Amino acid sequence: MSEPTGAARRRGPFQVGDQVQLTDPKGRHYTFTLQAGNQFHTHKGAFPHDELIGAPEGTVVRTTGNVPYLALRPLLPDYVLSMPRGAAVIYPKDAGQILAMADIFPGARVVEAGVGSGALSTYLLRAVGDTGLLASYERRQDFADIAQSNVERYFGGPHPAWKLTVGDLQDNLVETDVDRVILDMLAPWECLDVASEALVPGGLLCCYVATTTQMSRTVEALREHGTYTEPQAWETMVRTWHLEGLAVRPDHRMIGHTGFLLTARRLADGVEPPLRRRRPAKGAYGEEYDSGAPEPSLQERAAARAAARTENADQVDLG
């Protein structure tokens, strides 16, 4: 049985064509591709690539300036943050949430719209594996070219599960019986129809948006569409910690807001979504919205609280 695509490049001694990440004494990273006969140059000196070819990961090399560098293969989060960019990449903290909360599984059929620089595509391809399908749609040819280069550099060549199409999702989507649809675009509400047609019953739609106005409009469009469950929305923040002896404290800087994630499931055909039971805040939908029940006055609220206190006191006395 052959190894999954790219797995052989993730273990064993360094080989020609491997990505190498060097870490200097101050923790700074430098990433390059191993080539026979080349040299790695810094302001602290240089060393030949041949010194690493055939060496195990975790090797320490020294430059001509006698500065030590730790050599490891970059992890995928390291790779996507250092690779060439056309558009902004989805940060590892959000990509991890998408893989987990959208339940991307081996063999899944996934549609992705908005490829950008190929960061999320690389995560998704590793998750679906060689037996799955990732159909990616990107409007801009220049972004698609950069994404293809980044993905193929990571896997060491074309991935058998990847299909990249240049064009709008609404006009070009041909996949059916899709398990997951991931939308990373400015107006995901424009793609709800085609996503609904492509998804299997129980399939999941995941949207990545940057602003609260985009999030609000997407949520309301999902509710009005009628073929999705009640959407959920959240954001994640990552805070690293400073660890030095007894000086254990949060770092002064953190990865805060990058984007919002929304998920909703595809209902079976002909099924109406259950009505929402929670009561919206007054004014949430404008002056024309009528909740169907008048707001209690301040006196009525106070009387209700007093009655509740009396009832609780009676129960204590009876006990």
C-alpha positions in Angstrom: 0.0 0.0 0.0 1.5 3.3 -1.1 1.8 6.2 1.4 -0.6 9.2 1.2 0.5 12.0 -1.1 3.3 14.1 0.6 3.8 11.7 3.6 7.2 10.6 2.5 8.4 14.3 2.6 7.3 14.6 6.2 9.8 12.1 7.8 13.3 10.7 7.5 16.6 12.4 6.7 16.6 15.7 4.7 16.5 15.2 0.9 17.0 17.5 -2.0 13.8 19.5 -2.6 12.7 19.4 1.1 11.5 22.5 2.8 13.8 23.3 5.8 13.0 25.7 8.6 16.0 27.1 10.5 15.7 28.7 13.9 18.3 31.1 15.2 19.3 31.7 18.8 16.7 34.4 19.1 13.9 32.2 17.8 13.6 33.7 14.4 12.7 31.4 11.5 14.1 31.1 8.0 12.6 28.7 5.5 14.2 27.5 2.2 14.3 24.6 -0.2 17.3 22.2 -0.1 19.3 22.2 -3.3 22.6 20.4 -3.9 25.5 22.8 -4.2 23.7 25.8 -2.9 24.5 27.8 0.2 22.3 29.5 2.8 23.4 33.0 3.6 22.7 35.3 6.5 24.3 38.3 8.0 25.8 35.9 10.5 27.6 33.8 7.9 26.7 31.0 5.6 26.7 27.2 5.4 26.3 24.7 2.4 23.0 22.9 1.8 25.0 19.7 1.4 25.7 19.8 5.1 22.0 19.1 5.7 21.3 16.7 2.8 21.1 13.2 4.4 21.1 14.6 7.9 18.3 13.8 10.4 15.7 16.4 11.5 16.8 18.2 14.6 20.3 18.8 13.4 22.2 21.9 14.5 24.3 23.5 11.8 26.8 26.4 12.3 27.5 29.2 9.9 30.9 30.5 9.0 30.3 33.0 11.8 29.9 30.1 14.3 26.2 30.9 14.9 24.1 27.7 15.5 20.8 27.1 13.7 18.4 24.4 14.5 17.1 22.6 11.3 13.6 21.1 11.2 11.0 20.6 8.5 8.4 23.3 8.9 5.0 22.3 10.3 2.0 23.1 8.1 1.2 26.2 10.2 4.7 27.4 9.7 4.6 26.7 6.0 1.4 28.6 5.3 2.6 31.6 7.3 5.8 31.8 5.3 4.7 30.8 1.8 4.3 33.4 -1.0 0.9 35.2 -0.9 -1.4 36.6 -3.4 -4.3 37.1 -1.0 -4.3 36.9 2.8 -4.2 33.4 4.2 -6.6 31.9 6.7 -4.6 31.7 9.9 -3.9 28.3 11.4 -6.2 28.9 14.4 -9.1 29.4 12.0 -8.1 26.5 9.7 -8.0 24.2 12.7 -11.5 25.3 13.7 -12.7 24.7 10.2 -11.2 21.2 10.1 -12.7 20.3 13.5 -16.1 22.1 13.5 -16.9 21.4 9.9 -15.9 17.7 10.5 -13.6 17.3 7.5 -13.0 13.6 7.3 -10.9 11.3 5.1 -12.7 10.6 1.8 -15.0 13.6 2.1 -16.2 15.5 -0.9 -15.6 19.2 -0.2 -16.2 22.3 -2.2 -14.2 25.4 -1.4 -14.8 28.9 -2.8 -12.2 31.6 -2.4 -8.8 29.8 -2.7 -6.6 32.9 -2.0 -3.0 31.7 -1.5 -3.9 28.0 -1.0 -3.4 27.9 2.8 -6.9 26.4 3.6 -6.7 24.2 0.5 -3.5 22.5 1.8 -5.2 21.8 5.2 -8.3 20.4 3.5 -6.3 18.2 1.1 -4.4 16.7 4.0 -7.8 16.0 5.8 -9.7 14.5 2.9 -6.7 12.4 1.7 -6.1 10.8 -1.7 -9.5 9.2 -1.8 -11.5 12.4 -1.1 -12.3 15.4 -3.3 -11.5 19.0 -2.9 -13.1 21.2 -5.7 -11.7 24.7 -5.3 -13.1 27.7 -7.1 -11.2 31.0 -7.4 -12.2 34.1 -9.4 -8.8 35.4 -10.0 -6.2 33.6 -12.2 -3.2 35.2 -10.4 -4.5 34.0 -7.0 -5.1 30.5 -8.5 -1.6 30.3 -9.9 0.0 31.3 -6.5 -2.3 28.8 -4.7 -1.4 26.0 -7.1 2.3 26.7 -6.7 2.1 26.7 -2.9 0.0 23.5 -2.7 2.2 21.6 -5.1 5.4 22.8 -3.3 4.1 21.5 0.0 3.0 18.0 -1.4 5.9 17.7 -3.8 3.6 17.7 -6.8 0.0 17.7 -7.9 -2.5 16.2 -5.3 -4.8 13.6 -6.8 -7.8 14.8 -4.8 -7.6 18.5 -5.9 -9.6 20.1 -8.7 -8.9 23.8 -9.1 -11.3 25.9 -11.3 -10.9 29.6 -12.1 -14.3 31.3 -12.1 -17.4 32.1 -10.0 -18.8 29.3 -7.9 -22.4 30.3 -8.9 -21.6 29.9 -12.6 -19.2 26.9 -12.6 -20.1 24.5 -9.8 -20.8 21.1 -11.2 -20.1 18.8 -8.2 -23.1 17.1 -6.6 -23.5 15.0 -3.5 -21.1 17.2 -1.6 -20.4 16.6 2.1 -19.1 20.1 2.9 -19.0 23.5 1.4 -16.5 26.1 2.6 -17.1 29.7 1.6 -14.2 32.3 2.1 -15.5 35.3 0.2 -16.9 38.8 0.6 -20.6 37.9 0.0 -21.2 34.2 0.9 -25.0 34.8 0.9 -24.9 35.0 -2.9 -23.8 31.3 -3.0 -26.5 29.8 -0.7 -28.6 28.5 -3.6 -25.8 26.6 -5.4 -24.4 25.3 -2.1 -27.8 24.0 -1.1 -28.2 22.2 -4.4 -24.8 20.6 -4.1 -24.9 19.5 -0.5 -26.3 16.1 0.6 -28.9 16.1 3.4 -27.0 16.6 6.6 -24.1 18.2 4.8 -22.5 21.2 6.3 -21.9 24.8 5.1 -19.1 26.8 6.7 -18.6 30.5 6.0 -15.5 32.6 6.9 -16.2 36.3 7.0 -14.2 39.2 8.4 -16.8 41.7 9.7 -19.9 41.7 11.8 -22.0 43.2 9.0 -21.0 40.3 6.8 -21.8 37.8 9.6 -25.2 39.3 10.3 -26.3 39.4 6.6 -25.1 35.8 6.1 -27.0 34.5 9.2 -30.2 36.2 8.1 -29.9 34.9 4.6 -29.4 31.4 5.9 -32.5 31.7 8.1 -34.6 33.0 5.2 -33.3 30.4 2.7 -35.3 27.6 4.3 -33.0 24.7 3.6 -30.5 25.1 6.4 -30.6 24.6 10.2 -30.2 27.5 12.6 -26.6 28.8 12.0 -24.0 29.1 14.7 -21.2 31.7 14.7 -18.1 32.2 16.7 -14.5 33.5 16.6 -11.3 32.2 18.2 -8.4 34.0 19.9 -5.0 32.6 20.7 -2.9 33.8 23.6 0.6 32.5 24.0 2.5 32.4 27.3 5.9 33.6 28.4 7.7 30.7 30.2 11.0 31.5 31.9 11.7 30.0 35.4 9.1 31.3 37.8 8.1 34.1 35.4 5.0 32.5 33.9 2.6 35.0 32.4 0.6 35.7 29.3 2.6 37.2 26.4 1.9 40.9 25.8 0.8 40.2 22.2 -1.8 37.7 21.0 -3.5 36.6 17.8 -6.8 38.3 18.3 -9.7 38.8 15.8 -9.0 37.4 12.3 -12.5 36.4 11.2 -15.8 34.9 12.1 -16.9 31.3 11.3 -20.5 30.3 10.7 -21.8 26.8 10.2 -25.2 25.4 9.2 -26.5 22.0 8.2 -28.4 21.1 5.1 -32.0 19.9 5.8 -33.6 17.1 3.9 -35.7 18.2 0.8 -39.2 19.4 1.6 -38.5 19.9 5.4 -39.1 23.2 7.0 -36.6 24.4 9.6 -38.0 24.4 13.2 -39.1 27.8 14.4 -36.7 29.6 16.7 -37.9 29.7 20.3 -35.7 32.4 21.7 -37.0 35.9 21.9 -34.9 38.5 20.0 -33.9 41.7 21.7 -36.1 44.7 21.2 -35.2 46.6 18.1 -33.0 43.8 16.7 -34.9 43.8 13.4 -36.0 47.4 13.2 -39.1 49.3 14.1 -41.3 47.2 11.7 -40.6 44.0 13.7 -43.4 42.9 15.9 -42.5 40.2 18.5 -46.2 39.4 19.1 -46.1 40.2 22.9 -45.9 43.6 24.6 -42.9 44.5 26.7 -43.7 44.4 30.5 -43.5 47.7 32.3 -41.0 48.5 35.0 -43.7 48.1 37.6 -44.8 44.7 36.3 -41.1 43.5 36.3 -40.7 44.8 39.9 -43.9 43.0 41.0 -42.8 39.8 39.4 -39.4 39.9 41.2 -41.1 40.6 44.5 -43.5 37.7 44.1 -40.6 35.4 43.3 -38.8 36.5 46.4 -41.9 35.9 48.5 -42.5 32.5 47.0 -38.8 31.5 47.7 -39.1 32.7 51.3 -42.3 30.6 51.8 -40.6 27.5 50.6 -37.7 28.1 53.0 -40.1 28.5 55.9 -42.0 25.3 55.0 -38.7 23.4 54.9 
